[in-house]
Amino acid sequence: MSFNFGAVLAVFLAGSAAPGDSGSATPAAIQALSPVIAPAAVKALIATSAKFVLVDVRQPEEFAAGHIDGAVLMPLGTIETAYRSLPKDTKLVVYCRSGHRSAKAVAFLVAHGYRHAVSLDGGFTAWSALPL
């Protein structure tokens, strides 16, 4: 997987919304440039007991309604202060409902040295559509 870190950072910094803003206007460029992982690939990681951290950036009520087992809740609005608790040397799979908020979170994490952060493509909605 490759992406242009400088472009991600530039798009993130140029956006008018901070990571915690709840505005619905996520620049499409951030989502397009954020590294992603397919839901089936995450399922495979879980099956192989690979070392990674699932980070759910949705709101607590969304998390309570359903989440991926083992996920850590870190709402997007808290990421600017809470991200330091995440390991930098481990793959981070970040997800939200559809992939917009997780793309913002991944752009922020990458800009702060988290080279192994990826966004779950399609978010929890795509995850939930996977066959059991």
C-alpha positions in Angstrom: 0.0 0.0 0.0 1.4 3.4 -0.9 0.1 6.9 -0.5 1.5 10.4 -0.6 2.1 11.4 3.0 2.7 15.1 2.0 -0.5 15.2 0.0 -2.5 13.7 2.9 -1.0 16.3 5.3 -1.6 19.2 2.9 -5.2 18.2 2.4 -5.7 17.7 6.1 -4.2 21.0 7.0 -6.0 22.8 4.2 -9.4 21.6 5.4 -11.5 24.0 7.4 -12.6 21.3 9.9 -10.4 20.0 12.8 -10.5 16.3 13.4 -13.0 16.6 16.1 -15.5 18.8 14.2 -18.8 17.1 13.6 -19.4 18.9 10.3 -20.5 16.6 7.5 -18.1 18.3 5.0 -15.2 15.8 5.0 -13.0 16.7 2.0 -13.2 13.9 -0.5 -9.5 14.2 -1.1 -8.7 13.2 2.5 -10.8 10.0 2.1 -9.3 9.3 -1.3 -5.7 9.6 0.0 -6.1 7.8 3.3 -4.8 4.3 3.3 -7.6 1.8 3.6 -8.1 -1.9 4.4 -10.9 -4.1 3.2 -13.3 -5.5 5.7 -12.4 -9.1 4.6 -8.7 -8.3 5.2 -9.5 -7.2 8.8 -11.5 -10.4 9.3 -8.4 -12.4 8.1 -6.2 -10.4 10.5 -8.5 -11.4 13.4 -8.6 -15.0 12.2 -4.8 -15.2 12.2 -4.5 -13.5 15.6 -2.3 -10.8 14.1 -1.2 -8.0 16.3 -3.2 -4.9 15.6 -5.5 -2.4 17.3 -9.0 -1.6 16.3 -9.9 2.0 16.9 -13.6 3.0 16.7 -13.9 6.8 16.2 -17.7 6.9 16.4 -19.7 8.4 19.3 -20.3 6.3 22.5 -23.9 5.7 21.6 -22.9 4.3 18.2 -20.3 2.1 19.8 -22.9 0.8 22.4 -25.3 -0.1 19.6 -22.7 -2.4 18.0 -18.9 -2.5 17.4 -16.2 -4.9 16.3 -15.1 -7.1 19.2 -11.9 -5.8 20.8 -12.2 -2.3 19.5 -11.1 0.7 21.5 -13.5 3.6 21.6 -11.8 6.9 20.7 -14.4 9.3 19.3 -13.1 11.6 16.6 -13.6 14.6 18.8 -11.1 13.2 21.3 -8.4 12.1 18.9 -6.3 15.2 19.2 -5.6 14.4 22.9 -6.2 10.7 23.2 -4.1 9.5 20.2 -0.9 9.4 22.3 -2.2 6.2 24.1 -2.1 4.3 20.8 1.1 2.3 19.9 3.1 3.7 17.0 4.7 0.3 16.1 1.5 -1.6 15.7 -1.1 -1.6 12.8 -4.1 0.6 13.7 -7.3 -0.2 11.9 -9.5 2.8 12.4 -13.2 2.7 11.6 -16.5 4.7 11.9 -19.9 4.1 10.3 -19.0 4.6 6.7 -15.3 5.6 6.4 -15.5 9.4 6.4 -14.6 10.1 10.1 -12.0 7.3 10.1 -10.3 8.8 7.0 -10.0 12.1 9.0 -8.6 10.2 12.0 -6.1 8.3 9.8 -4.9 11.5 8.2 -4.4 13.0 11.6 -2.6 9.9 12.9 -0.3 9.7 9.9 0.6 13.3 10.3 1.6 12.5 13.9 3.9 9.6 13.0 1.5 6.7 13.0 2.8 5.0 9.8 0.7 1.9 10.3 -2.8 3.5 10.5 -5.4 2.5 8.0 -9.1 3.2 7.6 -11.6 0.3 7.4 -13.0 0.7 3.8 -16.8 1.3 4.1 -16.6 1.4 7.9 -18.8 -0.5 10.3 -21.5 -0.6 7.7 -19.3 -2.7 5.3 -18.0 -4.8 8.2 -21.6 -5.6 9.3 -22.4 -6.8 5.7 -19.7 -9.5 5.8 -20.9 -13.0 6.0 -20.5 -14.6 9.4 
